[in-house]
Amino acid sequence: MTKTVRVLIKRDGTIVLDFDGFVGRACFTEREKILEILSRFGINVDKKLVEQLKPEAFVEQRKELELRQ
């Protein structure tokens, strides 16, 4: 599956990161990399991020639960 990250910086300074094709916690790792790159350009993101997780973010947890049963 192709991995895609969309970065939208709105006029009010809000930054929206949309991750497609990432499974489990991989999107969190990529998010940190992107925030580091943005900071190099002088864009400092407040760590009070609102996250809306997609079902793919829970794949690892589901597998772990299945193994326990």
C-alpha positions in Angstrom: 0.0 0.0 0.0 1.2 3.5 -0.8 1.9 5.8 2.1 0.8 9.4 1.7 1.0 12.4 4.1 -0.9 15.5 3.4 0.2 18.7 5.2 -2.3 21.6 5.2 -1.3 24.9 6.9 -4.4 27.0 7.2 -4.5 30.8 7.2 -5.1 30.8 11.0 -1.9 28.8 11.5 -3.7 25.5 12.2 -1.7 22.6 10.8 -3.6 19.5 9.6 -1.6 16.3 9.0 -3.5 13.5 7.2 -1.8 10.1 7.0 -2.9 7.4 4.6 -1.5 3.9 4.3 0.2 3.9 7.7 -0.4 1.0 10.0 -0.2 1.0 13.8 2.0 3.6 15.4 4.0 4.3 12.2 2.0 7.5 11.7 3.2 8.9 15.0 6.8 8.3 14.1 6.3 10.1 10.8 4.4 12.9 12.5 7.4 13.6 14.7 9.7 13.7 11.7 7.4 16.1 9.9 7.2 18.4 12.9 11.0 18.5 13.1 11.2 19.4 9.4 8.6 22.2 9.9 10.6 23.6 12.9 13.7 23.9 10.6 11.6 26.3 8.5 10.6 28.3 11.6 7.2 26.7 11.9 6.9 25.7 15.5 3.9 23.6 16.3 2.2 23.7 19.6 2.3 20.2 21.1 -1.4 20.5 22.1 -2.4 18.6 19.0 -5.9 17.3 18.5 -5.7 13.8 17.0 -8.3 12.0 15.1 -7.1 8.5 14.7 -8.1 6.3 11.8 -8.9 2.6 12.3 -5.4 1.7 10.9 -3.8 3.2 14.0 -5.3 0.4 16.1 -4.2 -2.6 13.9 -1.3 -3.5 16.3 -3.6 -3.4 19.3 -6.2 -5.6 17.6 -3.6 -8.2 16.7 -2.3 -8.2 20.2 -5.8 -8.7 21.6 -6.4 -11.6 19.2 -3.2 -13.3 20.3 -4.2 -13.1 23.9 -7.5 -14.8 23.3 
